[in-house]
């Protein structure tokens, strides 16, 4: 996976009392980025999918 500059910024802000929102265009690797972060505590993570079901 390509090292992204946002990885460190996201890790620096995890554990704070604020929410981190990751949004962007389709198929740019948002989900993949979150899945590969080791600093995100998954037991305290809420993952919301904004896609509409048809």
C-alpha positions in Angstrom: 0.0 0.0 0.0 1.2 3.5 -0.7 2.2 5.5 2.4 -0.1 8.4 2.7 0.5 11.6 4.6 -2.9 11.4 6.2 -2.0 8.2 8.1 0.2 10.0 10.6 -2.4 12.9 11.0 -5.2 10.4 11.7 -3.0 8.4 14.2 -2.0 11.7 16.0 -5.7 12.5 16.6 -7.0 9.1 17.7 -7.7 8.9 21.3 -8.9 12.4 21.6 -12.5 13.1 22.4 -13.3 14.3 18.9 -14.6 12.5 15.9 -12.5 11.9 12.8 -14.4 12.0 9.5 -12.9 10.5 6.4 -14.7 11.4 3.2 -13.8 11.8 -0.5 -14.5 10.7 -4.0 -15.5 7.1 -4.8 -12.8 4.4 -5.0 -9.9 6.4 -3.8 -9.0 4.1 -0.9 -10.8 5.5 2.2 -11.8 2.1 3.5 -8.5 0.6 2.7 -6.7 3.3 4.6 -8.7 2.8 7.7 -8.3 -1.0 7.6 -4.6 -0.7 7.5 -4.1 1.8 10.3 -2.7 0.1 13.4 -3.4 3.1 15.7 -7.2 3.0 15.5 -8.8 1.2 18.5 -11.5 -0.9 16.7 -13.5 -1.6 19.9 -14.2 2.2 20.0 -14.8 2.7 16.3 -18.2 3.3 14.6 -18.2 2.7 10.9 -21.1 4.2 9.0 -21.8 3.5 5.3 -23.6 6.3 3.6 -24.5 4.4 0.4 -28.2 4.1 -0.3 -29.6 0.6 -0.7 -31.6 0.1 -3.9 
